[in-house]
Amino acid sequence: MKGRSGFKVMARLTGLVKPLTGFMALAVIMGLTGHLCASFITVLGGYAVLGLLGFHTVFPLKTLFACVLVFAALRAVMRYAEQSCNHFIAFKLLALIRDKVFCALRRLAPAKLEGRGKGDLISVITSDIELLEVFYAHTISPVAIACLYTAVMCLFIGFFHPALGMMAFLAYLTVGAVIPIATSKLSGRDGMEFRTGSGELSGFVLDSLRGLSETVQYGQGGERLTQMNERTDALSGTERRMKRAAGRNMAVTNTVILVFDLCMLFLSAALYQKGIVDFTGVLIPTIALFSSFGPAVALANLGSTLQNTFAAGNRVLDILDETPAVPEVTGKEETAFEGASAEDVSFSYGADTILDRVSLRFMKGGIIGIVGKSGSGKSTLLKLFMRFWNVKSGAVEISGRNIKEINTSNLRDMESFMTQETHLFHDSIRSNLRIAKLDASDEEIEAACRKASVHDFIMGLPQGYDTPVGELGDTLSGGERQRIGLARAFLHDAPFLLLDEPTSNLDSLNEAVILKSLCEERDGKTVVLVSHRQSTMRIADAVYSVENGRVS
């Protein structure tokens, strides 16, 4: 995780507002107008008091009271309009950021997301991005409003005497800048600890829900609950420190405001005693300062809350800034499939060598089997042909071209890859199948399912192809999920089929139907079968054995 400062995070997040700059400027103008109306209601009241006491005022009392009513109504309208505009900006930007994050995750998958906690990713996508609403709706425009508002009020108060204007400036600067910066520094990394801990807790809960049956089976519910409580207590402790810091911040802010109010009163009184200002120069500047701390207080309150927001922003930016291990290729000449090969390929996960100088060829129209012990690198070899990772040395080629020089979309169109674990989304069977081909007709879907020996099973379900499969396909058996995964591969209709243990969960009858379909579909297609079953290997034209990262 990159250690960005709060200012760098703020600058990056602010930069995302560019498409909505006009709306942000409108929100600032309306917010500034509303705050000035609120402050000058009090100021006009002060002038009215002076008029009642017999002092000369610029406007008659009736005009002053009419202005107060107009300012009060305008304040309400401007406040509502500003908040509406800010929230429109915030939710538009949240949608934009979610889109950017999902695009980043697509670029990073699978290499950079392998082994990363899914619960933590869910926390970033949901709660962390949601927290940025505070920044976009309640931070950017308040900062701009506070700066402009401070300038106007300092000029107004300074009109009576420069020393009074300087006193007002020091008051606004202390409340709106010094206090929030100091509070933010004193809070340290509590915000980051809270967001990180929240993500870890989400991952733990998700893991616990997925493994609920195993937890019950082995009687580990109490231990799991204890661990969850420990994590929750630690997170509560961090949140308690953050709340305590927010309370201290509020107490200090109110105390400082009272001190500066008194200072303004004493300074204006001293100037009055020396004959430098009249009684108007005492009453109006003092009342103006009393009623004008709203924007500065809004900034002061951000000192503690922004720690959490910046921590969330940091986690989001980490994903956006992450460099893909396997960059997408675009702009190259399209390639037609004419066979594939691995030439002297070596690959390792970290320090663990998986494949060591592997060379093999897959001729067009052939069925090639790959066998070997678990962990020997068979599945990894298929993933290298999919270019989920780049090889350490050597080259993976299709039609004589290194796959690093083939457009990523072109490569995916030429390949159908079935993994050992078929992932099914919480949707209907039809929708899960259409992932392989979004515009597939019902006839194409049915034909693919017949080849995978799963059509009859689907038609026996209550809603047929529209039957929901449940979360992660939990309503189906392992063999049923596997056949749906194989149907996806058939539906994609690519010339290069990479099948990782396609019959491991099937009985002999279903295996025979699927192997027959593969034999019938071999015209113009190249099929690579990874399997431990000797019966599956009987249809292979050639069989490679992978042992200790070597091919024989």
Buried (B, 14 or more C-beta within 10 A) or exposed (E): EEEBEBEBBBEBBBEBBEEBEEBBEBBBBBBBBBBBBBBBBBBBBBBBBBBEEEEEBEBEEEBBBEBBEEBEEBBEEBBEBBBEBBBBBBEBBBEBBBEBBEEBBEBBBEBBBEEEBEBBBBBBBEBBBEBBBBBBBBBBBBBBBBBBBBEBBBEBBBEBBEBBBBBBBBBBBBBBBBBBBBBBEBBEEBBBBBBBBBBBBBBBBBBBEBBEEEBEEEEBEEEBEEEBEEBBEBBEBBBEBBEEBBEBBBEBBBEBBEEBBEBBBEBBEEBBEEEEBEEBBBBBBBBBBBBBBBBBBBBBBBBBBBBBBBBBBBBBBBBBEBEEBBEEBEEBEEBEBEBBBBBEBBBBEEEEBBBBBBEBBBEBBBBBBBBBEEEBBBBBBBBBBBBBBBBBEBBBBBBEBEBBEBBBEBBBBBBBBBBBEBEBEEBBBBBBBBBBBEEBEEEBBBBBBBBBBBBEBBEEBEEEBEBBBEEBBEBBEEBBBBBBBBBBBBBBBBBBBBBBBBBBBBEEEBBBBBBEBBEEBBEEBBBBBBBBBEEBBEBBEEBBBBEEBBBE
